[in-house]
Amino acid sequence: MEKMPDENVPFDATMFTITAGYYQLGETAKANELAKKMFDIFEGDLKVYNGQKGIHRAAFGREMNQCKELLRRLTGLTGQFKQDALSKEFMTRLQMVIPPEELMPKGQAQPAMN
């Protein structure tokens, strides 16, 4: 991180592994800082992709899926390492940018609306 600060090397999905490593080493403050920065970046990217119309949006399918997956994984990672307030914040923000049907685990039906 010292040799490659984000000012010189933009954050990408590989930073997830470094974030997880910091959590595993007990470097919670560093891990939380990276998790927040990554979440901000990928949430912002997803908002831009979601704002595209029709065929333009379809052209970013791969990138959109990567953003969604990374946001889900960061939410799970913070929960796994008992960062409950941050995990809850991420889940709230996640629900604002990903449709509920995409947040349900595969094979699980949506609850019935009465």
C-alpha positions as CSV (number, residue, x, y, z in Angstrom):
1,M,0.0,0.0,0.0
2,E,2.9,2.3,0.6
3,K,4.5,1.6,-2.7
4,M,1.3,1.7,-4.7
5,P,-1.0,4.3,-3.1
6,D,-4.4,4.7,-4.7
7,E,-3.4,8.0,-6.1
8,N,-1.0,6.2,-8.4
9,V,-2.7,2.8,-8.8
10,P,-6.5,3.0,-8.9
11,F,-8.4,0.6,-6.7
12,D,-9.8,-2.5,-8.4
13,A,-11.3,-5.8,-7.4
14,T,-7.9,-7.2,-6.3
15,M,-8.0,-4.8,-3.4
16,F,-10.6,-7.1,-1.9
17,T,-8.0,-9.7,-1.1
18,I,-5.8,-7.1,0.6
19,T,-8.7,-5.9,2.6
20,A,-9.5,-9.4,3.7
21,G,-5.8,-9.9,4.6
22,Y,-5.9,-6.9,6.9
23,Y,-9.0,-8.3,8.7
24,Q,-7.3,-11.7,9.1
25,L,-4.2,-10.0,10.6
26,G,-6.3,-8.1,13.1
27,E,-5.6,-4.7,11.4
28,T,-9.3,-3.8,11.6
29,A,-8.8,0.0,11.2
30,K,-6.8,-0.4,8.0
31,A,-9.3,-3.0,6.7
32,N,-12.3,-0.8,7.5
33,E,-10.6,2.1,5.7
34,L,-10.0,0.1,2.6
35,A,-13.5,-1.5,2.7
36,K,-15.1,1.9,2.9
37,K,-13.0,3.3,0.1
38,M,-13.7,0.3,-2.1
39,F,-17.4,0.4,-1.4
40,D,-17.6,4.1,-2.3
41,I,-15.7,3.5,-5.6
42,F,-17.8,0.5,-6.7
43,E,-21.1,1.9,-5.5
44,G,-20.4,5.1,-7.5
45,D,-19.4,3.1,-10.6
46,L,-22.6,1.1,-10.3
47,K,-24.7,4.2,-10.0
48,V,-23.1,5.5,-13.2
49,Y,-23.8,2.2,-15.0
50,N,-27.4,2.1,-13.7
51,G,-27.9,5.6,-15.0
52,Q,-27.2,4.5,-18.6
53,K,-30.1,3.9,-21.0
54,G,-30.9,0.8,-23.0
55,I,-28.1,-0.6,-25.2
56,H,-25.5,1.6,-23.5
57,R,-26.4,0.0,-20.1
58,A,-26.3,-3.5,-21.6
59,A,-22.8,-2.8,-22.9
60,F,-21.6,-2.6,-19.2
61,G,-23.1,-5.9,-18.1
62,R,-19.8,-7.4,-17.1
63,E,-18.7,-4.3,-15.2
64,M,-22.1,-4.0,-13.5
65,N,-22.0,-7.6,-12.3
66,Q,-18.4,-7.1,-11.0
67,C,-19.5,-4.1,-9.0
68,K,-22.5,-5.9,-7.5
69,E,-20.5,-8.9,-6.6
70,L,-17.8,-6.8,-4.9
71,L,-20.4,-4.8,-3.0
72,R,-22.0,-8.0,-1.8
73,R,-18.6,-9.5,-0.8
74,L,-17.5,-6.4,1.1
75,T,-20.8,-6.5,3.0
76,G,-20.3,-10.1,3.9
77,L,-16.6,-9.6,4.8
78,T,-17.4,-6.8,7.2
79,G,-20.1,-9.0,8.9
80,Q,-17.7,-12.0,9.0
81,F,-15.2,-9.9,11.0
82,K,-17.8,-8.5,13.4
83,Q,-17.8,-5.0,12.0
84,D,-21.5,-4.9,12.5
85,A,-22.1,-1.2,12.1
86,L,-20.1,-1.0,8.9
87,S,-21.8,-4.2,7.6
88,K,-25.2,-2.8,8.3
89,E,-24.3,0.5,6.6
90,F,-23.1,-1.4,3.6
91,M,-26.3,-3.5,3.4
92,T,-28.4,-0.4,3.6
93,R,-26.5,1.2,0.7
94,L,-26.4,-2.1,-1.2
95,Q,-30.2,-2.2,-1.1
96,M,-30.3,1.2,-2.7
97,V,-28.3,0.2,-5.8
98,I,-29.2,-3.5,-6.3
99,P,-32.8,-4.6,-6.9
100,P,-34.2,-6.8,-4.1
101,E,-34.6,-9.9,-6.3
102,E,-30.9,-9.8,-7.0
103,L,-30.0,-9.7,-3.3
104,M,-31.9,-12.9,-2.6
105,P,-29.7,-16.1,-2.5
106,K,-30.1,-18.2,-5.6
107,G,-33.0,-20.6,-5.4
108,Q,-34.7,-18.7,-2.6
109,A,-38.1,-17.3,-3.4
110,Q,-39.2,-13.7,-2.7
111,P,-41.5,-13.5,0.4
112,A,-45.1,-13.2,-0.6
113,M,-46.6,-9.7,-0.4
114,N,-50.0,-9.7,1.3
